[in-house]
């Protein structure tokens, strides 16, 4: 009976493939990692051009949006530091002054954060309109009654 032996070329080929696959996994994970930072952490030691997720409160009176050019500027703060943010595009519906927001983007050497995506934070509680004085309550109740016919 013949005994099967692995040829050295075959073993070397498998080793090269395993190393290449390991490197591709490592490179993919390290390049796609985006760190969450606060304005204080960002201003203390941010690397220019590196991708971050910046989270904080949108300062009141800082939002300026030009619909014609879709340029949006605002300031994020954590109570200790303030970071000016520039973004090109429309803001999300829940975005506004005095509310929390997370902005994905890059810290620029000019001293501002260039956002590529804005994620508006919202409350995790849902409160249904209970009293008849709440806006939209009558329309909601009317639509519910008409659906059951």
C-alpha positions in Angstrom: 0.0 0.0 0.0 1.3 3.4 -1.0 1.7 6.0 1.7 0.6 9.6 0.9 3.2 12.2 1.6 2.8 15.9 1.2 5.1 17.5 -1.2 7.2 20.5 0.1 5.8 22.7 -2.7 2.2 22.0 -1.5 3.1 22.8 2.2 4.8 26.0 1.2 1.8 27.0 -1.0 -0.7 26.4 1.9 1.5 28.4 4.3 1.7 31.4 1.8 -2.0 31.4 1.4 -2.6 31.3 5.2 -0.2 34.2 5.7 -1.8 36.2 2.9 -5.3 35.6 4.3 -4.3 36.5 7.8 -2.7 39.8 6.5 -5.9 40.7 4.5 -8.1 40.1 7.6 -5.7 42.2 9.8 -5.5 45.1 7.3 -9.2 45.1 6.7 -10.0 45.3 10.4 -7.4 48.1 11.2 -8.4 50.2 8.3 -12.1 50.1 8.8 -11.9 50.9 12.6 -13.5 54.3 13.3 -13.0 55.5 16.9 -15.6 57.4 18.9 -14.3 60.6 20.5 -15.7 63.5 22.4 -14.8 67.1 21.5 -12.4 67.2 24.5 -10.6 64.0 23.3 -10.5 65.2 19.7 -8.9 68.6 20.5 -6.4 67.0 23.0 -4.7 64.8 20.5 -6.4 64.1 17.2 -4.4 63.0 14.2 -5.1 65.1 11.1 -6.8 63.1 8.3 -7.7 60.2 10.5 -11.3 59.0 10.5 -13.3 59.5 13.8 -16.9 59.5 15.1 -17.3 62.7 17.0 -20.2 62.8 19.5 -21.6 65.8 21.4 -24.3 68.3 21.7 -25.1 70.7 18.9 -24.6 74.2 20.4 -27.6 76.6 20.2 -27.2 79.3 17.7 -24.3 77.5 15.8 -26.3 75.8 13.0 -26.0 77.5 9.6 -27.4 75.7 6.6 -27.4 77.0 3.0 -30.0 75.0 1.0 -28.7 76.3 -2.3 -25.2 74.9 -1.8 -26.1 72.2 0.8 -23.3 73.5 3.1 -24.0 72.9 6.8 -21.8 74.2 9.6 -22.4 73.8 13.4 -20.5 73.4 16.6 -20.4 70.3 18.7 -19.6 70.5 22.4 -19.2 68.2 25.4 -19.3 71.1 28.0 -15.5 71.3 28.1 -14.4 71.8 24.5 -16.0 73.0 21.3 -15.4 71.6 17.8 -16.5 73.4 14.5 -18.0 70.9 12.1 -18.5 71.3 8.3 -20.7 69.0 6.3 -22.0 69.0 2.7 -25.5 67.7 2.5 -28.9 67.9 4.1 -29.1 67.3 7.9 -31.2 64.4 9.2 -34.8 65.2 10.4 -33.9 64.8 14.1 -30.9 67.0 13.8 -31.1 70.3 15.6 -29.7 72.8 18.1 -29.5 71.6 21.7 -29.7 67.9 20.6 -27.1 65.2 20.6 -25.4 64.2 17.4 -22.7 61.9 16.2 -20.7 62.9 13.1 -18.5 60.6 11.1 -15.6 62.3 9.3 -12.0 63.5 9.6 -10.2 66.0 11.7 -8.6 68.6 9.4 -5.3 70.4 10.1 -7.1 73.7 9.6 -8.9 73.2 13.0 -12.3 71.9 12.0 -14.0 68.5 11.6 -15.1 67.6 8.1 -18.2 65.4 8.4 -19.2 62.8 5.9 -22.3 61.5 7.8 -24.5 62.9 10.6 -26.3 60.5 12.9 -28.9 62.4 15.0 -29.5 61.0 18.5 -33.1 60.7 19.6 -34.9 59.6 22.7 -35.5 55.9 23.3 -38.9 56.5 24.8 -42.1 56.6 22.6 -44.9 58.7 24.0 -48.2 58.4 22.2 -50.4 61.5 22.1 -52.9 61.0 25.0 -54.8 64.2 25.3 -57.0 65.8 22.7 -54.9 69.0 22.7 -51.7 67.3 21.4 -51.0 68.2 17.8 -52.1 65.6 15.4 -54.2 63.7 18.0 -57.6 64.2 16.3 -56.2 63.3 12.8 -54.6 60.1 14.3 -57.8 59.0 16.0 -59.8 59.8 12.8 -57.4 57.7 10.7 -57.6 54.8 13.1 -61.4 54.8 13.1 -61.6 54.9 9.3 -59.2 52.0 8.9 -61.5 49.7 10.9 -64.5 50.0 8.6 
